[in-house]
Amino acid sequence: MTERRISARSLWQINLAKLFWNLKASFEIPKSKQTITMKQINYLICLLVMLMMVTACTGTAVPKKTTPTVSAATETAKQETIVLMSHDSFDVSAEVMTAFEKSYNVKVEVLKAGDAGASLNKAILSKEQPMADVFFGVDNTFLSRALDNNIFEPYDSPLLADVSANLKLDPKNRLLPIDFGDVCLNYDKEWFIKKGITPPNSLEDLLKKEYNGLMVVENPATSSPGLAFLLATVAHFGDPGYLDFWQKLKAQNIMVVDGWEEAYYNEFTRYKGTHPIVLSYASSPAAEVYFAEKPLTESPTAAMIAAGTCFRQIEFVGILAGTPKRKLAENLIDFMLAVKFQEDIPLKMFVFPSNQKATLPELFLKYGKISDKPATIAPDDIAANREKWLTTWTETVLR
């Protein structure tokens, strides 16, 4: 390449010299002639063109910089995406999820698909072409439905060793417990103090005349806590004894609404409603303190957690059958069971972590409560009777 360029430069120099002498000769105009001929103008134009071409061709040859080719073995691994499907209430601190993503060079896409029942139904309906790799949010009221539809793959996570045995409801570990909390009645402490009325302490207390018209609950057919409370009454009074209890509650002018937010933020006296007793969670008093606009030294609400008055909800996570990202799914579940994620749960979702090694925040130690003897019903019994209980409850309370 260099030799060819030098030869070309020499040739241009020779031609340029010839052109120069021809032009010089043409410009030797007799003094008697004062004009420039067209021939001279043409020579001048040729000279300028030749100069530009010589300049372009005579520069020093500099090799072009090229980007070195990187072999496939040394390329940075392409970041994968794993999809975590959940109910709408799933929440986690950004820095906690980022820690997992950086550890495995993966992006976690959270697909929120409605409440617990709706999101599970979507997972079941799409099982031939799963919408996600991992599912979080199945609770013990829907456990049997989830397992009967065979949408989860077993996974014996080593972190299960740190989980209390009474939270493990699937012996095949298709669904692994992540958190738990108690659904129970809450009351507005200030309202009862002003009225000089002692708050109720048992389900039977609710039938006393002083509590007439004071309670609002969620419809069990449309609300997860509503269903949990219905199950608590079934467990406490038996079947059909629970129906007698609900008939008496109806006579007590109990109010029923569709969802938790409507009950808590619209009807509860704490938020300018007219009912000082509301169906919520045992951890709600802690949430009241945490979200208060001004610092509080005491929660304005309290939970009724006497034996048999609460129903314990346990939430599970599982690997959706057929995922092509099985190993990443295992890694994500291990992460969700590990201490870092578990310690983030209380102040993000206001439930308790399943890992016994997780340390609770001070707020939960002081204000978060769980029942010593919650009401429980086996998942298989729930599956076998859920629709019947809902139907008879609806006929008894709403019609």
C-alpha positions in Angstrom: 0.0 0.0 0.0 2.8 2.4 0.9 4.8 1.8 -2.4 1.7 2.4 -4.5 1.0 5.6 -2.7 4.6 6.9 -3.2 4.5 6.1 -6.9 1.2 7.9 -7.4 2.6 11.0 -5.6 5.7 11.1 -7.9 3.5 10.8 -11.0 1.3 13.7 -9.8 4.4 15.8 -9.1 5.6 15.3 -12.7 2.3 16.1 -14.2 1.9 19.2 -12.0 5.4 20.4 -13.0 4.4 20.1 -16.7 1.2 22.0 -16.1 3.0 24.7 -14.2 5.5 25.3 -17.1 2.7 25.3 -19.7 0.7 27.8 -17.6 3.8 30.0 -17.1 4.4 30.0 -20.8 0.8 30.9 -21.5 0.9 33.8 -19.1 3.9 35.4 -20.7 1.7 38.0 -22.4 3.2 40.5 -24.7 3.0 44.0 -23.1 0.8 45.0 -26.1 -1.9 42.6 -25.0 -3.7 43.5 -21.8 -6.4 40.8 -21.6 -6.3 37.1 -20.4 -7.4 34.6 -23.0 -9.9 31.7 -22.4 -7.0 29.3 -22.8 -5.2 30.9 -19.8 -8.3 30.7 -17.7 -8.6 27.0 -18.5 -5.0 26.4 -17.5 -5.6 28.2 -14.2 -8.7 26.1 -13.4 -6.7 22.9 -14.1 -3.9 24.0 -11.8 -6.3 24.5 -8.9 -8.0 21.1 -9.5 -4.6 19.4 -9.6 -3.5 21.0 -6.4 -6.5 19.8 -4.5 -6.1 16.2 -5.9 -2.4 16.2 -4.9 -3.2 17.4 -1.4 -5.7 14.5 -1.0 -3.3 11.9 -2.3 0.0 12.9 -0.8 -0.9 12.8 2.9 1.0 10.3 5.2 -0.8 7.0 5.3 -2.2 6.5 8.9 -3.8 3.1 9.7 -7.4 3.4 10.7 -8.3 2.6 14.3 -10.5 -0.4 14.5 -12.4 -1.9 17.4 -10.9 -5.2 18.4 -13.2 -8.1 18.0 -14.1 -9.7 21.3 -14.6 -13.4 21.3 -17.9 -14.8 22.5 -16.1 -16.4 25.5 -15.0 -12.9 26.8 -18.2 -11.0 26.1 -20.2 -9.9 29.2 -23.1 -12.2 29.8 -26.3 -10.8 28.5 -28.7 -9.8 31.3 -31.7 -12.1 31.6 -35.2 -11.2 32.8 -37.2 -13.2 35.2 -40.9 -12.5 35.7 -42.5 -12.6 39.2 -46.2 -12.7 39.1 -48.0 -11.5 42.3 -51.1 -9.9 43.8 -51.3 -6.1 43.8 -50.1 -5.8 47.4 -46.7 -7.2 46.8 -44.0 -4.6 47.7 -40.2 -4.7 48.3 -37.6 -2.0 48.8 -35.8 -1.1 45.5 -32.4 -1.6 47.1 -33.3 -5.1 48.2 -34.4 -6.2 44.8 -31.4 -4.5 43.2 -29.1 -6.6 45.4 -30.6 -9.8 43.9 -30.5 -8.4 40.3 -26.8 -7.5 40.6 -25.8 -10.8 42.2 -27.3 -12.8 39.3 -27.1 -10.2 36.5 -30.8 -10.5 36.0 -33.8 -8.1 35.8 -36.8 -9.0 37.9 -40.1 -7.9 36.3 -42.9 -7.8 38.8 -46.3 -8.6 37.1 -49.1 -7.5 39.5 -52.3 -9.3 38.4 -55.1 -8.2 40.9 -56.0 -9.5 44.3 -54.9 -12.9 45.6 -57.8 -14.8 44.1 -57.8 -13.0 40.7 -54.0 -13.3 40.3 -54.2 -17.0 41.0 -57.0 -17.5 38.5 -54.9 -15.8 35.8 -52.0 -18.1 36.6 -54.2 -21.1 36.3 -55.9 -20.0 33.1 -52.5 -19.4 31.5 -50.8 -22.5 32.6 -50.3 -23.8 29.1 -48.4 -20.6 28.3 -47.3 -19.2 31.7 -47.2 -15.5 32.1 -44.3 -15.7 34.6 -41.6 -17.8 36.0 -42.4 -17.5 39.7 -45.7 -16.7 41.5 -46.0 -15.0 44.9 -49.2 -14.5 46.8 -51.1 -17.8 47.1 -52.4 -17.9 50.6 -53.8 -20.8 52.7 -57.4 -20.0 51.7 -56.5 -20.8 48.0 -53.7 -23.3 48.6 -55.6 -26.4 47.6 -57.0 -24.8 44.4 -53.4 -23.8 43.4 -52.0 -27.3 44.0 -55.0 -29.2 42.4 -54.4 -27.3 39.2 -50.7 -28.5 39.0 -49.2 -25.2 38.1 -46.2 -25.4 40.4 -43.0 -27.4 40.4 -41.5 -28.7 43.6 -38.4 -27.0 45.1 -36.7 -28.1 48.3 -35.0 -24.8 49.1 -32.3 -25.1 51.7 -33.7 -22.0 53.4 -36.8 -24.0 54.5 -34.7 -25.1 57.4 -35.2 -21.6 58.9 -39.0 -21.6 58.5 -41.3 -22.7 61.3 -42.9 -26.1 60.6 -46.4 -24.8 61.2 -46.1 -22.6 58.2 -45.2 -25.4 55.8 -48.5 -26.7 54.5 -47.3 -28.4 51.3 -45.2 -31.5 52.0 -44.0 -31.5 48.4 -42.7 -27.9 48.6 -44.5 -26.8 45.5 -45.5 -23.7 47.5 -43.0 -22.3 50.1 -44.1 -20.0 52.9 -42.8 -16.4 52.7 -44.8 -14.5 55.3 -47.9 -14.7 57.6 -50.2 -12.4 59.4 -53.5 -12.5 61.3 -56.8 -11.1 60.0 -58.8 -9.7 62.9 -61.1 -6.9 64.1 -59.5 -3.5 64.9 -61.1 -0.8 67.0 -60.7 3.0 67.4 -59.4 3.4 70.9 -60.2 7.1 71.2 -63.9 6.5 70.2 -64.4 3.9 72.9 -62.7 6.1 75.5 -64.9 9.1 74.6 -68.1 6.9 74.7 -67.1 5.2 77.9 -67.6 1.8 76.4 -65.3 -1.2 76.9 -64.0 -2.6 73.5 -65.1 -6.1 72.6 -62.6 -8.9 73.4 -64.3 -12.0 71.8 -66.6 -12.9 68.9 -69.4 -13.4 71.4 -69.0 -9.9 72.7 -69.9 -8.5 69.3 -73.5 -9.7 69.9 -74.0 -7.4 72.9 -76.3 -4.5 72.5 -73.7 -1.9 73.2 -72.0 -2.9 69.9 -75.1 -2.6 67.8 -74.3 -0.9 64.5 -70.6 -0.4 65.3 -68.9 -2.9 63.0 -68.0 -2.9 59.3 -66.5 -6.0 57.6 -65.6 -6.9 54.1 -67.6 -9.3 51.8 -65.9 -12.7 51.9 -66.9 -13.3 48.2 -64.9 -10.2 47.1 -62.2 -9.7 49.7 -59.3 -11.8 51.1 -59.6 -10.5 54.7 -63.4 -10.9 54.4 -63.0 -14.6 53.5 -60.4 -15.1 56.3 -62.8 -13.7 58.9 -65.6 -15.9 57.6 -63.3 -18.9 58.0 -62.5 -17.7 61.6 -66.1 -17.8 62.4 -66.5 -21.3 60.9 -63.5 -22.5 62.9 -64.8 -20.9 66.1 -68.5 -21.8 66.0 -68.4 -24.8 63.6 -70.7 -25.6 60.7 -73.6 -24.7 60.8 -73.1 -22.8 64.0 -71.3 -20.0 62.2 -74.6 -19.2 60.4 -76.4 -18.5 63.6 -73.6 -16.1 64.6 -73.9 -14.2 61.4 -77.7 -14.0 61.6 -77.3 -12.4 65.0 -74.6 -10.0 63.6 -77.0 -9.0 60.8 -79.6 -8.2 63.5 -76.8 -6.1 65.1 -76.8 -4.0 61.9 -73.3 -5.0 60.8 -72.2 -3.2 57.7 -70.7 -5.2 54.7 -68.6 -3.5 52.0 -66.7 -5.0 49.0 -63.1 -4.3 50.0 -60.6 -3.5 52.7 -59.8 0.0 51.6 -63.5 1.0 51.6 -64.0 -0.5 55.0 -60.9 1.0 56.6 -60.6 4.5 54.9 -64.3 5.2 54.3 -66.2 3.6 57.1 -63.8 3.4 60.1 -64.1 6.3 62.6 -60.4 6.7 62.6 -60.8 8.2 59.1 -64.1 10.1 59.7 -66.3 7.1 59.1 -69.1 6.0 61.4 -68.0 2.5 62.5 -65.4 2.2 65.3 -64.9 -1.5 64.7 -63.4 -2.6 61.4 -62.1 -5.9 59.9 -58.4 -5.5 59.2 -55.1 -7.0 60.3 -53.3 -7.5 63.6 -50.4 -5.5 62.2 -52.6 -2.5 61.3 -51.9 -0.7 64.6 -48.2 -0.7 63.7 -49.0 0.7 60.2 -51.0 3.5 61.9 -47.8 4.5 63.8 -45.5 4.1 60.8 -47.6 6.2 58.5 -48.7 8.9 61.0 -48.1 12.5 59.8 -46.8 13.4 63.3 -44.7 11.0 65.4 -46.8 8.9 67.7 -45.8 7.2 71.0 -49.0 5.0 71.0 -51.1 3.5 68.2 -54.6 5.1 67.9 -56.0 1.7 67.1 -55.8 -1.8 68.7 -56.4 -5.3 67.3 -58.7 -7.9 68.9 -56.4 -11.0 69.1 -58.1 -13.2 71.8 -58.1 -16.9 71.1 -60.2 -17.9 68.1 -61.0 -14.4 67.0 -58.3 -14.1 64.2 -57.5 -16.2 61.2 -53.9 -16.7 60.2 -53.1 -16.1 56.6 -49.9 -17.6 55.2 -48.6 -16.4 51.8 -46.5 -18.7 49.6 -44.2 -18.5 46.6 -43.7 -21.2 43.9 -42.0 -21.9 40.6 -44.5 -22.0 37.8 -44.4 -25.2 35.8 -42.6 -25.1 32.5 -40.4 -22.1 33.1 -37.3 -22.2 31.0 -35.5 -20.3 33.8 -35.6 -22.9 36.5 -32.3 -22.1 38.1 -33.0 -18.4 38.2 -36.4 -19.1 39.7 -34.7 -21.2 42.4 -32.3 -18.4 43.1 -35.1 -15.9 43.4 -37.1 -18.1 45.9 -33.9 -18.6 48.0 -33.5 -14.8 48.0 -37.1 -14.3 49.1 -36.6 -16.8 52.0 -33.2 -15.3 53.0 -32.8 -12.8 55.8 -32.2 -9.7 53.7 -35.6 -10.0 51.9 -37.4 -11.3 55.0 -36.4 -8.4 57.1 -37.7 -6.0 54.5 -41.2 -7.6 54.6 -42.7 -6.1 57.8 -42.4 -2.4 56.8 -43.3 -3.0 53.2 -46.2 -5.4 53.3 -47.0 -5.2 57.1 -46.9 -8.9 57.7 -44.5 -11.1 59.5 -41.5 -12.9 57.9 -41.5 -16.7 57.8 -37.7 -17.0 58.4 -37.2 -17.3 62.1 -33.7 -15.8 61.8 -35.1 -12.5 60.5 -35.0 -9.6 63.0 -38.3 -7.7 63.4 -38.1 -3.9 63.3 -38.6 -2.1 66.6 -42.0 -0.8 65.4 -43.3 -4.4 64.9 -41.9 -5.5 68.2 -43.8 -2.7 70.0 -47.0 -2.4 68.0 -47.3 -5.5 65.7 -49.4 -8.2 67.2 -50.2 -11.8 66.4 -52.7 -14.1 68.1 -51.4 -16.8 70.4 -54.3 -19.1 69.3 -55.5 -18.1 65.8 -58.4 -19.9 64.2 -57.2 -22.4 61.6 -58.9 -24.7 59.0 -57.0 -27.3 57.0 -56.5 -26.2 53.3 -58.3 -29.3 52.0 -61.3 -28.5 54.2 -61.3 -24.9 52.9 -61.2 -26.2 49.3 -64.0 -28.7 49.8 -66.3 -26.2 51.5 -65.4 -22.7 50.4 -68.1 -22.3 47.8 -70.8 -23.7 50.1 -69.8 -21.4 53.0 -69.8 -18.4 50.7 -73.2 -19.3 49.3 -74.8 -19.8 52.6 -73.2 -16.7 54.1 -74.5 -14.6 51.2 -78.0 -16.0 51.6 -77.9 -15.3 55.3 -76.3 -11.9 55.5 -77.0 -10.1 52.2 -80.5 -11.3 51.3 
